[in-house]
């Protein structure tokens, strides 16, 4: 059975049925496939890796090869209801520009990212003295694709600076796979209280739109 990551399951619940969706850094297309099958969305995936593009094509998904750091000039303002960036923000070279483009072409944007303020990461760095590795950040420092790691507080600060309105902030207690059959059920067991999110959540999902914070 296909397994969405928990952040992808949350994203899937946030997306309205029959909406127009652009999934940036869509990887193998698992989330986009779920949205097509269960939410009847219309849209595209964008992926920089050829392996990911081929995997999406094998699933029968509309996808094109592209580098989102170069912008989304192929799409007009407000072309989509949702623009999704799941566990990709930390890997782009120009995160501020990518967010600007997402909110230009989409009415709303959904972003998930690993929280570098998570207590296990803090502990491993403080007491181990080396860059930490985890399920969400598995690569060694010299081979990681991640260019801009941040915490939940860092991302909130960036949204304030960019005058982005945070509609929903969903900190999660885990970042692993979730059987697709459970997605229709409640996901409250995986949520972290917002007051402790920066310390206790290894991953977070944000629903955003243009406007004053």
C-alpha positions in Angstrom: 0.0 0.0 0.0 1.3 3.4 -0.9 2.3 5.5 2.1 2.1 9.3 2.1 4.3 11.1 4.6 2.4 12.6 7.5 3.0 16.1 6.1 1.6 15.0 2.7 -1.5 13.6 4.4 -2.1 16.9 6.1 -1.5 18.7 2.8 -4.0 16.4 1.1 -6.7 17.3 3.8 -6.0 21.0 3.3 -6.6 20.9 -0.5 -10.2 21.4 -1.6 -11.8 19.0 -4.1 -11.7 19.9 -7.8 -9.2 22.7 -7.2 -6.3 23.7 -9.4 -3.0 22.5 -8.0 0.7 23.0 -8.8 3.0 20.6 -6.9 6.6 22.0 -6.9 9.4 19.5 -6.3 6.8 16.7 -6.7 9.3 13.9 -6.5 7.9 10.6 -7.6 4.4 12.0 -7.7 2.8 10.1 -4.8 1.1 13.1 -3.3 -0.1 14.5 -6.7 -1.4 11.0 -7.6 -3.4 10.9 -4.4 -4.9 14.4 -5.0 -5.9 13.4 -8.6 -7.5 10.2 -7.4 -9.2 11.3 -4.2 -9.7 15.1 -4.6 -10.2 15.2 -8.4 -7.9 18.1 -8.7 -6.5 19.5 -11.9 -2.9 20.7 -12.3 0.7 19.8 -12.8 3.8 18.7 -11.0 7.2 20.3 -11.4 10.3 18.2 -10.7 14.0 18.9 -11.3 15.3 15.3 -11.2 14.9 13.2 -14.3 14.2 10.1 -12.2 11.3 11.9 -10.5 9.9 13.1 -13.8 10.0 9.5 -15.2 8.3 8.2 -12.0 5.5 10.7 -12.4 5.1 9.8 -16.1 4.9 6.2 -15.1 2.0 7.1 -12.8 0.3 8.8 -15.7 0.7 12.3 -14.1 1.1 15.6 -15.9 4.6 16.8 -15.0 7.3 18.8 -16.5 11.0 19.1 -15.8 11.9 22.5 -14.2 14.1 24.3 -11.7 11.8 26.3 -9.4 14.8 28.5 -8.4 14.4 30.0 -11.9 10.9 31.0 -11.2 7.4 30.0 -12.6 7.3 32.3 -15.6 5.3 29.8 -17.5 2.3 30.5 -15.3 0.2 33.6 -15.0 -0.8 35.3 -11.7 -3.5 33.4 -9.8 -3.4 30.4 -12.2 -3.8 27.9 -9.3 -5.9 27.5 -6.2 -3.0 25.9 -4.3 0.7 25.7 -4.9 2.4 23.0 -2.9 6.0 22.7 -1.7 6.4 19.6 0.4 9.8 19.1 2.1 11.6 21.1 -0.7 11.9 24.6 0.7 15.2 23.7 2.5 16.7 22.4 -0.7 16.1 25.5 -2.9 18.8 28.1 -3.3 16.4 31.1 -3.3 13.6 30.3 -0.8 12.3 33.9 -0.6 12.0 34.1 -4.3 10.4 30.7 -4.5 7.8 31.7 -1.9 7.1 35.0 -3.9 6.5 33.0 -7.0 4.3 30.5 -5.3 2.0 33.3 -4.0 2.0 35.0 -7.3 0.7 32.0 -9.3 -1.4 30.6 -6.5 -4.2 31.9 -4.4 -2.8 29.9 -1.5 0.4 28.0 -0.9 1.1 25.0 1.3 4.6 24.5 2.6 6.1 21.7 4.7 9.7 21.6 5.9 11.9 19.9 8.6 12.2 21.9 11.7 15.9 22.4 12.6 14.8 23.6 16.1 13.5 20.2 17.0 14.9 19.1 20.4 16.6 15.9 19.1 18.5 18.0 16.5 19.5 20.6 19.2 20.6 17.8 21.5 22.7 16.0 18.9 24.4 19.2 17.9 25.0 20.4 21.4 26.3 17.2 22.9 27.6 15.4 19.8 29.3 18.4 18.3 28.5 17.3 14.8 25.8 18.2 12.3 22.9 16.0 13.2 21.2 13.4 11.0 17.6 12.2 11.3 14.9 10.5 9.4 14.0 13.8 7.7 17.6 14.9 7.4 19.4 11.7 6.6 22.4 12.9 4.6 25.9 13.8 5.9 26.7 17.5 5.8 29.0 17.1 2.7 26.4 15.3 0.6 23.1 16.9 1.7 20.9 18.6 -0.9 19.6 20.9 1.8 20.9 24.5 1.4 18.7 26.5 3.8 17.7 24.7 7.0 15.4 26.7 9.3 13.3 26.5 12.4 9.6 27.1 12.7 10.3 30.5 14.3 12.7 31.3 11.4 9.9 30.6 8.9 7.4 32.7 10.9 9.9 35.6 10.8 10.3 35.2 7.1 6.5 35.3 6.5 6.3 38.5 8.6 9.2 40.1 6.6 7.5 39.2 3.3 4.0 40.2 4.5 2.7 36.7 4.1 -0.5 35.8 6.0 -0.3 32.4 7.9 -3.7 30.9 7.7 -2.8 27.6 9.3 0.3 26.4 11.2 0.3 22.6 11.8 3.3 21.3 13.7 3.6 17.5 13.5 5.1 15.0 16.0 6.5 12.7 13.3 7.5 12.7 9.7 7.3 9.1 8.5 4.9 7.3 6.3 1.2 6.9 6.8 -0.9 4.3 5.1 -3.2 6.0 2.7 -6.2 4.3 4.2 -5.8 6.3 7.4 -5.8 9.7 5.7 -9.6 10.0 5.9 -9.4 9.5 9.6 -8.5 12.0 12.2 -4.8 13.0 12.4 -4.9 14.7 15.7 -2.6 12.1 17.3 0.3 13.4 15.2 -0.2 17.1 16.1 2.0 19.0 18.5 0.7 22.0 20.7 1.6 25.2 18.9 3.1 26.7 22.1 5.8 24.0 22.0 6.0 23.5 18.2 9.5 24.9 17.7 10.9 22.5 20.3 8.8 19.3 19.9 7.8 19.2 16.2 10.3 17.6 13.7 8.2 18.9 10.8 5.6 21.5 10.2 3.0 22.4 7.5 2.0 26.0 6.8 -1.0 27.2 4.8 -0.2 30.7 3.4 -1.7 33.5 1.3 -0.7 37.0 0.3 -1.4 39.9 2.6 -0.5 41.3 6.0 0.5 38.7 8.6 
